[in-house]
Structures are given as C-alpha cells and as structure tokens.
Amino acid sequence: MSTNGIRLSYQRAGRGEPVLFIMGSGAAGHVWTMHQTPAVNRAGYESIIFDNRGIGGSDAPDGKYSLADMVADTKGLIEALDLGPCRIVGYSMGAMIAQELALVAPHLVRSVVLMATRGRTDRMRRAMQESEQLMRESGIRLPPKYEAVRTVLEMLSPASLNNDSTVDSWLEILELTGNGNSADGQAWVSHGGDRREALRAITVPCRAIAFSDDLICPPHLVSEVADAIPGCDFVEISAAGHLGHLERPEAVNAAITEFLDKY
C-alpha cells in the first residue's frame, strides 16, 4: 500500500482488536514474528507488522530520513487500514515514532508500549549515532563478519555474550544477514533534541519497557520517558541488552500482553 508518497509492505495476522508493531532501525517488520506477534495473536489480538521506509519490501528513497517522515508514514498506514484508535507496540526507533504519533494524532492511538525508548540523546548515545552516520556518509562497508561481532557486542547482554553456544548462533545469523539491506537514510532518524517536556502532553496510556544491559537505550533514559508521560508505568527486564525482545521473549511478551489487556 502507498501512504505519504511511500509504498509500505505490511502483514496482518490473527483476529481481534488490532495491535500495530513498529520496528527499530535497520530491521524489517518480520522480526516481530519470531516471538511477539504469535504471543499477541494467542492473547486474542490481531497483529499488524510493516517495514519502515528504507528496508525490506518497502520503498527506500534516497536521502536522510527524519523522524517526522517516519511518523507520517505510520500515521498514513493506520488511516489507510482503518486501524485507529489502535494499540501500538514500538521498539527503539519505532518507540520514538510511537511517542510522536501519540502527540500529533492521539485519536489514532488507544495505548502504547514503548520498548527501549528514550526522550533525549545523552553524550554517549550521541557519539554512537554520530559515528554511525559518519560511517554511512563515508560509503565504507565493513566485512559482514566484523559487523556481526560489533552488533553482538552492542546489542546483547553479558548473559548472552558469556554463553558460547548463544554467541555462536547470533554470530552466524548476523553474518549471514549482514548484507547492508537497510537504507542509509534511517541512520539520521532522531528526536533532534530533548523531548521530555513535550512528552508531558501525551494523554493515552503508556508503558515503558527497559532492558537492564541496553547500551543503546539504557534504563535511565527509558525511565525518563516514563517519568515524563503522565501515568506511564515502567518495567525493567533483567539480563537483556538492546535486543531484549529476542533475548528474553517470554518476559517481554508477558509485559506487552498484560498491558494490552489492561488498556
């Protein structure tokens, strides 16, 4: 389907009230189907996943993408599929999109799970993003084996890193899939400032989920979002890095479905 001048690839599964899943940067929507959408379908909901612009089956226009671009894409998808007001689960960049969507189009949003989110970028996270952008602009493509090791170190918890069989599995998967299939434009998606004061205007029920060992969106930044949004509750899942939804799926799924059932 086309929205906001972009053709977006999407899939629906299950029956019941709709839950829209918004993925983070550099990953296609099908990642949700490994653990999260089956759990939500079993809980009696319909799940809708899609590929953000720049990855998978969706259009990948040239240029640097903005958060406003991504929000407009998602808003158009909800409207085109007549999902609103719907429950939303957003992860990382997807959670940033969900936050802004709850602000600009609350009539389309019933409740939101904000997983591995943040309302500002601190010095370390800014340095990480700037280094990624510099690499993209330079046109350098690192060997898949190196990218796999770097990703594992950044994205997983010590509990996984210190388990040989777990590390072997992750390295193999990431090396095989590390083919640069995400558009460079996603590397520029950010809040562009401190959004904590703006988040106080969100009126829909929210839950913020943090992962204890997350280097990308550490718990202290996630808790700031929970503190800023009125009535937002906070859940921290232990022994999990930025890919906590894949490392600790049972705990993550329980936190998601419990909140969806409540709101």
JONOR-V832163 format. One record per pair of residues at least 24 apart in sequence whose C-alpha atoms are under 10 Angstrom apart, sorted by the first residue. I is the first residue (numbers start at 0). J is the second residue. D is the distance in Angstrom with one decimal. If there is no record, write none. Layout:
# JONOR-V832163
i->{I/I}
j->{J/J}
d->{D/D}
This chain:
# JONOR-V832163
i->{0/0/0/0/0/1/1/1/1/1/1/2/2/2/2/2/2/2/2/2/3/3/3/3/3/3/3/3/3/4/4/4/4/5/5/5/5/5/5/5/5/5/5/5/6/6/6/6/6/6/6/6/6/7/7/7/7/7/7/7/7/7/7/7/7/7/7/7/8/8/8/8/8/8/8/8/8/8/8/9/9/9/9/9/9/9/9/10/10/10/10/10/11/11/11/11/11/11/12/12/12/12/12/12/12/12/12/13/13/13/13/13/13/13/13/13/13/14/14/14/14/14/14/14/14/15/15/15/15/15/15/15/16/16/16/16/16/16/16/16/16/17/17/17/17/17/17/17/17/17/17/17/17/18/18/18/18/18/18/18/18/18/18/18/18/18/18/18/18/19/19/19/19/19/19/19/19/19/19/19/19/19/19/19/19/19/19/20/20/20/20/20/20/20/20/20/20/20/20/20/20/20/21/21/21/21/21/21/21/21/21/21/21/21/21/21/21/21/21/21/22/22/22/22/22/22/22/22/22/22/22/22/23/23/23/23/23/23/23/23/23/23/23/23/23/23/24/24/24/24/24/24/24/24/24/24/24/24/24/24/24/25/25/25/25/25/25/25/25/25/25/25/25/26/26/26/26/26/26/26/27/27/27/27/27/27/27/27/27/28/28/28/29/30/30/31/31/31/33/33/33/34/34/34/34/34/34/34/35/35/35/35/35/35/35/35/35/35/36/37/38/38/38/38/38/38/39/39/39/39/39/40/41/42/42/42/42/43/43/44/44/44/44/46/46/46/47/47/47/47/49/49/51/51/51/52/52/52/52/53/53/53/53/53/53/54/54/54/54/54/54/54/55/55/55/58/59/59/59/59/59/59/60/60/60/61/61/61/62/62/62/62/62/63/63/63/63/63/63/63/64/64/64/64/64/64/64/64/65/65/65/65/65/65/65/65/66/66/66/66/66/66/66/66/66/66/66/67/67/67/67/67/67/68/68/69/69/69/69/69/69/69/69/70/70/70/70/70/70/70/70/70/71/71/71/71/72/73/73/74/74/74/74/74/77/77/78/81/82/82/83/83/83/84/84/84/85/85/85/86/86/86/86/86/86/86/86/87/87/87/87/87/88/88/88/88/88/88/88/89/89/89/89/89/90/90/90/90/90/90/90/91/91/91/91/91/91/91/92/92/92/92/92/92/94/94/95/95/95/96/96/96/98/98/98/98/98/98/98/99/99/99/99/99/100/101/101/101/101/101/101/101/102/102/102/102/102/102/102/103/105/105/105/106/108/108/108/109/109/109/109/109/109/110/110/110/110/110/110/110/110/110/111/111/111/111/111/111/111/111/111/111/112/112/112/112/112/112/112/112/112/112/112/112/113/113/113/113/113/113/113/113/113/113/113/114/114/114/114/114/114/114/114/114/114/114/114/114/114/114/115/115/115/115/115/115/115/115/115/115/115/115/115/115/115/115/115/115/115/116/116/116/116/116/116/116/116/116/116/116/116/116/117/117/117/117/117/117/117/117/117/117/117/117/117/117/117/117/117/118/118/118/118/118/118/118/118/118/118/118/118/118/118/118/118/118/118/119/119/119/119/119/119/119/119/119/119/119/119/120/120/120/120/120/120/120/120/120/121/121/121/121/123/123/124/124/124/124/125/125/127/127/128/128/128/128/128/129/129/131/131/131/132/132/132/132/132/133/134/134/135/135/135/135/135/136/136/138/140/140/141/141/142/142/142/143/143/143/143/143/143/143/143/144/144/144/144/144/144/145/145/145/145/146/146/146/146/146/146/147/147/147/147/147/147/147/148/148/150/150/151/151/151/152/152/153/153/153/153/153/153/153/154/154/154/154/154/154/154/154/154/154/155/155/155/155/155/155/155/155/155/155/155/156/156/156/156/156/156/156/156/156/156/156/156/156/157/157/157/157/158/158/158/158/158/158/159/159/159/159/165/194/194/195/195/195/195/195/195/196/196/196/197/197/198/198/198/198/198/198/199/199/199/199/199/199/199/200/200/200/201/201/201/201/201/202/202/202/202/203/203/203/203/203/204/204/204/204/204/204/204/204/204/205/205/205/205/205/205/205/205/206/206/206/206/206/206/206/206/206/207/207/207/207/207/207/207/208/208/208/208/208/208/208/208/208/209/209/209/209/209/209/209/209/209/209/210/210/210/210/210/210/210/210/210/210/210/210/210/211/211/211/211/211/211/211/211/212/212/212/212/212/212/212/212/213/213/213/213/213/213/213/214/214/215/215/215/216/216/217/232}
j->{57/75/76/79/80/57/58/72/75/76/79/71/72/73/74/75/76/77/78/79/68/69/70/71/72/73/74/75/76/58/71/72/75/51/52/53/57/58/59/60/68/71/72/75/50/51/52/56/57/58/59/72/76/49/50/51/52/53/54/55/56/57/58/59/72/73/75/76/48/49/50/51/52/54/55/56/57/58/76/47/48/49/50/51/56/57/76/46/47/48/49/50/36/45/46/47/48/49/36/37/39/40/44/45/46/47/48/37/39/40/41/42/43/44/45/46/47/39/40/41/42/43/44/45/46/39/40/42/43/44/45/46/40/43/44/45/46/82/84/85/86/43/44/45/46/47/81/82/83/84/85/86/87/44/45/46/47/48/82/83/84/85/86/87/88/109/110/111/259/45/46/47/48/49/73/76/77/82/83/85/86/87/88/89/97/108/111/46/47/48/49/50/86/87/88/89/90/93/94/97/111/112/47/48/49/50/51/73/87/88/89/90/91/92/93/94/95/96/97/113/48/49/50/51/88/89/90/91/92/93/94/96/50/51/89/90/91/92/93/94/95/96/114/115/116/185/51/52/53/54/90/91/92/93/181/182/184/185/186/187/188/51/53/54/55/92/179/180/181/182/183/185/186/50/51/53/54/55/180/181/51/52/53/54/55/56/57/180/181/54/55/56/55/244/245/90/244/245/244/245/248/244/245/247/248/249/251/252/88/244/245/248/249/251/252/253/255/256/252/252/248/249/252/253/255/256/252/253/255/256/259/256/256/256/257/259/260/256/260/86/256/259/260/86/87/88/77/80/82/87/73/76/93/181/185/181/182/184/185/180/181/182/183/184/185/179/180/181/182/183/184/185/180/181/182/182/180/181/182/183/184/185/182/183/184/182/183/184/182/183/184/185/187/182/183/184/185/186/187/188/182/183/184/185/186/187/188/189/184/185/186/187/188/189/190/191/92/93/95/96/99/185/187/188/189/190/191/96/99/100/188/189/190/96/188/93/95/96/97/99/100/185/188/95/96/97/98/99/100/101/103/104/96/99/100/103/96/97/100/100/103/104/107/108/107/108/107/107/107/108/107/108/109/108/109/110/109/110/111/110/111/112/203/204/205/259/262/111/112/113/205/259/112/113/114/205/206/255/259/113/114/115/116/207/114/115/116/208/241/242/244/115/116/117/215/216/241/242/116/117/185/188/189/190/118/207/188/189/190/188/189/190/194/197/198/201/205/224/228/190/194/197/198/201/201/198/200/201/202/203/204/205/197/198/199/200/201/202/203/201/201/202/203/203/202/203/204/202/203/204/205/259/262/202/203/204/205/206/258/259/261/262/203/204/205/206/207/231/255/258/259/262/204/205/206/207/208/231/232/254/255/256/258/259/205/206/207/208/209/221/224/225/231/233/255/206/207/208/209/210/216/221/233/234/235/241/243/244/251/255/207/208/209/210/213/214/215/216/217/218/220/221/222/235/240/241/242/243/244/207/208/209/215/216/217/218/220/221/222/223/224/225/190/193/194/195/207/209/215/216/217/218/219/220/221/222/223/224/225/189/190/191/192/193/194/195/196/197/198/216/220/221/222/223/224/225/227/189/190/191/192/193/194/195/216/220/221/223/224/189/190/191/192/193/194/215/216/220/192/193/216/220/214/215/214/215/216/217/189/215/214/215/186/187/188/189/215/186/187/183/186/187/183/184/185/186/187/186/183/186/182/183/184/186/187/183/186/183/178/179/177/179/174/177/178/170/173/174/175/176/177/178/179/170/171/173/174/175/177/170/173/174/177/170/173/174/177/178/179/171/172/173/174/175/176/177/173/174/174/177/240/241/242/214/240/212/213/214/215/240/241/242/212/213/214/215/239/240/241/242/243/246/212/213/214/238/239/240/241/242/243/245/246/210/211/212/213/214/237/238/239/240/241/242/243/246/212/238/239/240/212/237/238/239/240/246/238/239/240/246/246/224/227/223/224/225/226/227/228/224/227/228/227/228/224/225/226/227/228/229/224/225/226/227/228/229/230/227/228/229/227/228/229/230/231/228/229/230/231/228/229/230/231/262/228/229/230/231/232/258/259/261/262/229/230/231/232/233/258/259/262/230/231/232/233/234/254/255/258/259/231/232/233/234/235/254/255/232/233/234/235/236/243/251/254/255/233/234/235/236/237/239/240/241/243/251/234/235/236/237/238/239/240/241/242/243/244/247/251/235/236/237/238/239/240/241/243/236/237/238/239/240/241/242/243/237/238/239/240/241/242/243/240/241/240/241/242/240/241/241/258}
d->{9.2/10.0/8.1/8.3/9.3/9.4/9.5/9.0/8.5/8.1/8.6/8.4/6.2/8.5/8.7/5.3/6.4/9.7/9.2/7.6/8.3/9.5/9.9/6.5/5.6/9.0/8.9/6.4/8.8/9.4/9.9/8.4/9.7/9.6/7.2/9.8/7.6/6.0/8.4/8.3/9.9/10.0/7.3/9.7/9.7/9.6/8.0/8.6/5.6/5.4/9.0/9.2/9.9/6.9/6.4/7.0/6.8/9.6/9.6/9.3/7.1/4.4/6.5/9.7/8.2/9.3/10.0/8.0/8.6/5.6/5.6/8.1/9.0/9.5/7.7/5.3/5.0/8.4/10.0/7.0/5.6/4.0/6.5/9.3/8.4/8.5/9.1/8.2/5.7/5.4/6.3/9.3/9.7/7.0/5.7/4.5/6.6/8.9/8.0/8.6/9.7/7.2/8.7/5.7/5.3/6.6/8.7/8.4/8.5/5.1/8.0/9.6/7.5/6.3/4.4/6.3/9.0/10.0/7.0/9.3/9.8/6.5/5.5/4.5/8.0/9.9/8.2/9.2/5.6/4.3/4.9/8.7/10.0/7.8/5.1/5.7/8.5/8.8/9.9/7.7/8.3/9.6/6.0/4.7/5.8/7.0/10.0/6.6/8.5/8.9/5.8/6.5/8.6/6.7/6.0/4.9/6.1/8.7/8.6/9.9/9.8/6.1/4.8/5.5/7.2/9.6/9.5/9.5/8.7/8.6/6.0/4.8/6.2/8.6/9.5/9.8/8.3/8.4/9.8/7.0/6.3/4.8/6.2/8.3/9.9/9.8/9.5/7.3/6.1/5.2/7.5/9.9/8.7/5.9/4.8/5.9/8.2/8.1/9.5/9.5/10.0/9.5/8.9/6.9/7.1/8.2/7.8/8.3/7.5/6.2/4.7/6.4/8.9/8.2/4.7/7.2/9.6/7.9/7.7/10.0/8.2/7.9/7.5/7.3/8.6/6.3/5.5/7.3/7.0/4.9/8.0/9.5/9.7/8.5/7.7/5.4/4.9/4.4/4.8/7.6/8.9/9.3/9.8/9.4/10.0/9.4/8.2/9.8/9.1/8.8/9.0/7.5/5.8/7.6/8.1/9.5/9.8/6.2/7.5/9.9/8.5/9.2/8.4/7.1/9.5/9.5/8.7/7.8/5.3/7.9/9.0/7.3/8.4/8.0/8.6/9.6/7.0/8.0/8.7/7.3/7.2/9.6/9.3/6.1/5.5/8.4/9.3/9.4/8.5/9.0/7.9/9.6/9.0/9.7/8.9/9.9/8.7/9.0/9.5/7.9/9.1/7.8/7.3/9.7/6.2/8.2/9.3/7.7/9.8/7.8/8.9/7.3/8.9/8.1/6.0/9.7/8.6/9.4/8.9/9.5/9.5/8.9/6.5/8.6/9.2/7.8/7.7/9.5/8.2/6.4/8.9/9.8/9.8/7.0/9.5/9.3/8.5/9.7/9.5/9.8/9.5/9.1/9.6/9.7/9.7/10.0/9.8/9.8/9.4/9.5/9.2/9.1/8.9/9.7/9.1/9.0/8.0/8.9/8.1/8.3/5.6/4.4/7.6/6.9/6.8/9.6/6.3/4.7/6.1/9.6/10.0/9.0/7.3/7.5/9.5/9.4/9.9/8.2/6.0/9.0/8.3/9.6/7.9/9.6/8.1/7.8/8.2/7.0/8.9/7.8/5.6/9.2/9.5/9.1/7.3/4.1/6.9/7.6/5.9/7.9/9.3/8.6/4.8/5.7/7.8/6.0/5.9/9.3/8.2/7.8/9.3/6.5/4.9/7.0/8.7/9.3/8.6/9.8/7.9/6.7/8.5/9.0/8.3/5.0/5.9/6.7/8.8/8.2/8.3/9.4/8.6/9.4/9.2/9.5/8.8/8.8/9.6/6.6/9.8/9.8/9.6/9.3/8.2/8.9/5.4/7.6/9.3/6.9/6.1/9.9/9.0/9.7/9.1/9.9/8.4/9.8/9.7/8.7/8.1/7.1/9.3/7.7/7.9/9.8/7.3/9.3/7.9/9.2/7.6/9.1/4.3/6.2/7.6/4.6/5.0/8.5/4.9/7.1/8.8/4.9/5.9/8.2/10.0/9.7/9.9/7.3/8.3/4.8/6.2/8.5/9.5/9.0/4.7/6.3/7.5/9.8/9.5/7.9/9.4/5.3/6.0/8.5/8.4/9.8/4.7/5.8/6.9/9.3/9.6/9.5/8.9/4.9/5.1/7.9/8.5/7.5/8.4/9.6/7.4/9.2/9.1/7.6/7.8/9.6/9.9/9.2/9.2/7.9/7.5/9.5/9.4/9.4/9.6/9.9/7.5/8.0/9.3/9.4/9.6/9.2/9.4/9.3/8.3/8.9/9.5/9.1/9.1/6.2/7.8/7.1/9.8/9.7/8.2/7.5/9.4/6.9/5.6/8.1/9.1/9.2/7.9/7.5/7.1/9.4/9.8/7.2/9.3/9.7/6.3/7.4/9.4/9.7/7.6/9.3/5.5/4.9/5.8/8.5/8.8/7.7/9.7/6.3/7.4/6.4/4.8/6.5/8.6/9.5/9.6/8.9/8.5/9.0/8.7/5.7/4.9/6.1/7.4/9.5/9.8/9.1/6.9/9.8/7.8/8.3/7.1/6.0/4.7/6.1/8.7/8.7/9.0/9.1/9.7/9.5/9.6/8.1/5.8/4.6/6.3/8.5/9.2/8.3/10.0/9.4/9.9/9.5/9.2/8.7/9.1/9.3/7.6/6.1/5.3/6.8/7.8/10.0/8.0/5.4/7.6/8.0/8.9/6.5/10.0/9.8/9.4/6.9/8.9/8.6/9.5/7.3/7.8/7.6/9.1/6.0/8.6/8.9/7.5/5.4/9.0/9.5/7.5/9.6/9.0/9.5/8.8/8.9/9.3/9.7/9.4/6.3/8.4/9.0/8.9/5.3/5.1/8.2/7.3/6.0/9.2/9.7/7.3/9.8/8.3/6.1/5.1/5.4/9.1/9.2/7.9/9.8/7.1/7.6/9.5/7.1/5.7/9.5/8.7/8.9/6.8/8.0/6.0/4.5/6.1/7.2/9.9/7.4/9.6/8.8/8.8/8.5/8.0/8.2/7.3/7.3/9.6/9.8/9.0/8.3/9.9/9.4/9.9/8.4/9.3/9.1/8.2/6.5/8.0/9.4/9.9/9.9/9.8/8.4/7.5/8.2/9.7/9.2/9.4/9.0/9.0/9.8/7.0/9.2/8.4/9.3/9.6/6.0/7.0/9.7/9.8/10.0/9.7/6.3/8.9/7.9/9.9/8.3/10.0/9.6/9.5/8.0/9.7/9.5/8.9/8.6/9.2/9.8/7.8/5.2/7.6/8.3/5.3/7.0/8.8/7.8/8.8/8.2/5.4/8.7/8.2/9.7/10.0/8.3/9.7/9.4/7.9/7.4/7.1/9.7/9.9/8.0/8.3/5.1/5.2/8.8/9.0/7.0/8.4/8.5/9.9/9.9/9.6/10.0/9.4/9.5/9.5/9.7/8.2/6.4/7.6/8.0/7.7/9.3/8.8/7.0/7.1/7.7/8.8/5.4/4.8/5.6/8.4/9.8/7.6/7.6/8.8/8.9/6.6/4.4/6.3/6.1/7.5/9.4/7.6/9.0/8.2/5.4/7.3/9.1/9.1/5.9/5.0/4.4/7.9/8.5/8.2/8.3/7.7/7.4/8.1/8.1/9.4/9.8/6.0/7.7/9.2/9.5/8.2/8.2/8.9/7.8/9.8/8.8/9.1/7.4/6.6/9.5/8.7/5.7/8.1/9.7/6.8/8.9/8.4/8.9/7.5/9.3/9.4/5.8/5.4/8.4/9.2/9.8/8.8/5.3/4.8/6.1/9.8/8.9/7.2/7.9/9.0/6.1/7.0/9.6/9.5/8.0/7.1/8.7/9.7/9.1/8.7/8.9/8.9/9.4/8.9/8.3/6.9/6.4/8.8/9.2/9.9/9.6/7.0/8.5/7.3/4.8/6.7/8.9/8.6/9.9/8.9/8.7/5.3/4.9/5.9/7.5/8.9/8.5/7.3/9.7/6.9/6.2/4.9/6.3/8.4/9.8/10.0/8.6/6.0/4.8/5.8/7.4/9.8/8.2/8.0/8.9/7.6/6.2/4.6/6.2/8.7/8.9/9.1/8.7/8.6/9.8/8.6/5.6/5.0/6.2/7.5/5.2/5.7/6.5/8.4/6.1/8.9/9.4/9.5/6.3/5.9/5.0/6.2/5.8/6.6/8.8/8.9/9.0/7.5/6.6/5.5/4.5/7.2/9.7/8.8/9.9/9.4/6.8/4.1/4.5/8.0/8.0/6.9/6.6/8.5/6.3/9.8/9.2/7.0/8.3/9.7}
